[in-house]
Each structure stands twice: as structure tokens, then as C-alpha cells.
Amino acid sequence: MSRTPIIAGNWKMNKDVKAANELITALIPLVKDATCECVFCPPYIDLPEAVHLTKDTNIGIGAQNMHWEDHGAFTGEIAGEMLKALGVKYVIIGHSERRQYFAETDETVNMKTKKALELDMTPITCCGETLEERESGKAQEIVVNQIKNGLKDIKDITKVVVAYEPIWAIGTGKTASNAEANEACGWVRKTIQEMYGEDAAEAVRIQYGGSVKPSNIVELMEEPEIDGALVGGASLTADFAQIVNYDKK
Ligand code: PEP
């Protein structure tokens, strides 16, 4: 089965509305012939402008987080329903920075992933181990448990995009080797196969994330288990187009 590659830029807490407008305007013509699904995930305040600017383009807009409830007393939170109403189509869930700084757990990741699917949005659900966990030989166990708990009881797993992001490779300039990245994406697929069967595992798309840049995207995308990338730092300039256009080099 062939899986459509998906490359998403996670802007994190960078770019105000004006800067977002400039970057998106620069990128629209540069990524227009992309063969992969191309997604930008700017901060919340940029989303209305981003959706507006990318209307009738091949770019999908995603949020970096959402709440699983539709409304209520959750100061500072944004509901998935609100994103959906704006025209946001994707949402990053359980990024390691959310887990580390904002106490996200596999349980909240599971609730958010289910809610995003219920709203017909594509969750980009993240997993990945710390350096300490990798060095002590626990990486596989950690990733498998994150998938088992974060993605349990999902109605249509094939609509979820999983991002495997080893925490030690995020924003550090240290990329996992191609073999390490492929192996870990394989752990994710195998776990999904055990939970949901062979066909689902074959269909689900798994991204690698962690210091992806124009110079390493081609070789990462050659790995059989890797179906795309979640890109932080290198998504903040128009050079992101070189990553999206990896197959045109
Ligand atoms: C990320 O934030 O998801 C990420 C992978 O960041 P970077 O590409 O900067 O390592």
C-alpha cells in the first residue's frame, strides 16, 4: 500500500500575525507543486489569517494543541470545535514540549486524539523517548506504551498521523540516524498492528521529527517506515519549501 507522505511545520511560539503572513505568502508559490501533504502549524492567533491566506492552495493549516471539551471553564484553552469552525484541518497532539511543560499525559493525548477525529480533523499525535530513556535501553518500551495508551480505543486509526520524535533530537541539531528513526517508526507500526491489525498498520502514516532540515530530509524519506516529517526550527523560513519538495532535488 502506498501512503501519501505528510510534512508539517510546527512553528511553536514563533511569529506574530504579520510575520506569519509574510512567511505563508512566501511559501505558497514555493510549495504549490508538492507531492506530499503540506501542513503549517502556526500559533493560535495566526490561524484565522493562515486559513484565509491558504484557501484554494495545497497547504493545510493545523493547530499545535487543543482541548478535548467543547466549551467550559478552562481558562486559556481552545476547544477543537473552535478550531474546526475556523477551518483548521490538523492538530498536533501530545508534543513532547506539551508533555514536559504542560503536564500532558497519555490519557489527555488519548482524549484529544479522539475529539480531533470526532471533529473530522487530522490529529498528528506525538510520541518519543528522552535521552536518558534511550541510553538506558528503554526507548522501545516507552514508545510502545505511549502508543498503547495514547492511541487506545480509536475508531479509525488510519486517520491518525503519528509523529515519532525522540526528545533528544528536538531543537538540538542532533538527528536520529536514519536507521534509528526507521526502527522506532517500525515500533510504532508494529504496536498499531497488534492493536488494530495489519491493514490499519499498513495505512497509518508515521512521521519522524527531530532536527529535520533540507540536508537530511531526502535520506530520511527513503526509509520504508517513515512517511513524512514534523519539522520545528527549519519550518520557520522559506527554506521549509526545500524540505516539502524533497523529492524534487
Ligand atoms: C518539533 O518541534 O516537533 C521538532 C521536531 O523541532 P526541530 O525540528 O526544531 O527539532
Residues whose N, C-alpha, C, O or C-beta is under 5 A from the ligand:
A	BS01	PEP	N10 A169 I170 G171 T172 G209 G210 S211 V212 L230 V231 G232 G233 A234
